Amino acid sequence: MKRIFIALPLPKELTEKILDWQKAHKDLPAQFIKEKNLHITVIPPWRTDDINAIIAKLKTLSNQPKQINITLTDINSQNKLQMIWAEGQTPPEILTLKTILEETLNKQPEARPFRLHITIASKSETDIHEAISWTAKLDSFVLMESLLFKEGAKYLTLETFHL
């Protein structure tokens, strides 16, 4: 049984901004998320044995947005979660894609509203609030596997789908 989820991968320019921010804050008591694990979660993890059926369903998608433009405006600590997030306003295209994916995969929408964020550090008790202005154009989504280890989660891209 695999633990999978759907995410938006980050373009290189945005990833570099996050890595630069992490380097500039290397003295924070936090565990920084590695470059290959940076993403925006659209559909949270669930368990399945049938990866091929999910990939086949995702290949049939139509009417999804062709590109998603995001703007991240703040870096904030999420103290209850012990995380640091880069956040911004959720563009309607992400909500459209999320709805299409949930319908295609027969997934029940989460009770809590979607919040655009990228986890950039974990295991943090730091209180941080910093304004940023990072923009990016996203043109794909990915099916990922989440592998849980004592030192944290690791993610494997199983399939990439272009918008």
C-alpha positions in Angstrom: 0.0 0.0 0.0 1.5 3.3 -1.1 0.9 6.7 0.5 0.4 9.1 -2.4 -0.7 12.7 -3.0 -0.9 15.3 -5.8 1.3 18.4 -5.8 2.4 21.3 -7.9 6.2 21.1 -8.5 8.1 24.4 -8.2 10.0 26.0 -11.1 13.7 26.3 -10.7 13.6 30.1 -10.1 11.2 29.8 -7.2 13.2 26.9 -5.7 16.3 29.0 -5.9 14.6 31.8 -4.0 13.6 29.4 -1.3 17.1 27.9 -1.1 18.6 31.4 -0.9 16.2 32.2 2.0 17.1 29.0 3.8 20.9 29.8 3.4 20.3 33.3 4.8 18.5 31.9 7.8 20.8 28.8 8.3 21.1 29.7 12.0 17.4 29.2 12.7 16.7 26.2 14.9 14.8 24.4 12.2 15.1 21.5 9.8 15.1 23.0 6.2 13.1 21.1 3.6 15.5 19.8 0.9 15.2 21.1 -2.7 13.7 17.9 -4.1 11.0 17.9 -1.5 9.7 21.4 -2.1 6.2 21.5 -3.5 2.6 22.8 -3.1 0.2 20.0 -2.0 -3.1 20.1 -3.9 -4.6 16.8 -2.8 -3.3 15.5 0.6 -1.9 12.0 1.1 -4.1 8.9 0.9 -3.2 5.2 0.7 -3.7 3.0 -2.4 -2.5 -0.2 -4.1 -3.6 0.9 -7.6 -1.2 3.5 -8.8 -1.7 2.5 -12.5 -5.5 3.1 -12.3 -4.9 6.6 -10.7 -2.3 7.5 -13.4 -4.8 6.4 -16.1 -7.6 8.5 -14.6 -5.2 11.5 -14.4 -4.3 11.1 -18.0 -7.9 11.6 -19.0 -8.2 15.1 -17.4 -9.5 17.9 -19.5 -10.6 21.5 -18.9 -7.9 22.0 -16.3 -6.1 25.4 -16.2 -3.2 25.7 -18.7 -1.0 27.6 -16.4 -1.2 28.8 -12.8 0.4 32.0 -11.7 1.2 32.3 -8.0 2.5 35.1 -5.8 4.0 34.3 -2.4 3.8 37.3 -0.1 4.8 36.1 3.4 7.0 33.7 5.3 5.3 32.7 8.5 5.9 30.3 11.3 3.1 27.8 12.0 3.9 27.2 15.6 1.3 24.6 16.3 2.7 22.6 13.4 6.3 23.5 14.1 6.6 24.6 10.4 7.7 27.6 8.4 5.6 28.3 5.3 5.9 30.6 2.3 2.4 31.7 1.7 0.2 33.8 -0.6 -3.3 34.3 -1.9 -4.7 31.2 -3.5 -5.3 31.8 -7.3 -8.7 30.5 -8.5 -6.9 28.2 -11.0 -5.5 26.1 -8.2 -9.0 25.7 -6.7 -10.3 24.8 -10.2 -7.6 22.2 -10.6 -8.2 20.9 -7.1 -11.9 20.4 -7.8 -11.2 18.7 -11.1 -8.7 16.3 -9.5 -11.1 15.5 -6.6 -13.9 14.7 -9.0 -11.7 12.6 -11.3 -10.3 10.6 -8.3 -13.6 10.5 -6.3 -11.8 12.2 -3.4 -13.9 14.0 -0.8 -12.8 17.6 -0.4 -11.1 18.5 2.8 -13.3 20.3 5.4 -10.7 23.0 5.8 -10.3 25.6 3.0 -7.3 25.2 0.7 -4.4 27.5 1.7 -1.6 28.2 -0.7 1.7 27.4 1.1 5.1 25.8 0.6 6.6 24.2 3.7 10.2 25.5 3.7 11.2 24.3 7.2 10.0 21.9 9.9 10.8 21.1 13.5 10.8 24.9 14.1 9.7 26.7 17.2 10.9 30.0 15.8 8.4 32.9 15.5 9.0 34.4 12.1 6.9 36.8 10.0 8.6 38.2 6.9 7.3 39.9 3.8 8.4 38.5 0.5 7.4 39.0 -3.2 8.1 35.8 -5.0 6.1 34.9 -8.2 6.1 31.8 -10.3 4.3 30.2 -13.3 3.3 26.6 -12.7 2.6 24.4 -15.7 2.3 20.9 -14.4 1.2 18.8 -11.4 2.6 15.5 -10.1 1.5 12.3 -8.5 3.9 11.8 -5.6 4.6 9.0 -3.2 5.3 10.0 0.4 7.8 7.8 2.3 7.8 8.4 6.0 11.1 8.1 8.0 12.2 9.1 11.5 14.2 12.0 10.1 11.2 13.2 8.1 9.2 12.5 4.9 10.8 11.9 1.5 8.9 12.3 -1.7 9.2 10.4 -5.0 7.6 11.7 -8.2 5.6 8.9 -9.8 4.3 10.7 -12.8 4.2 14.3 -14.1 1.1 15.8 -15.9 1.4 19.0 -17.9 -1.4 21.5 -17.7 
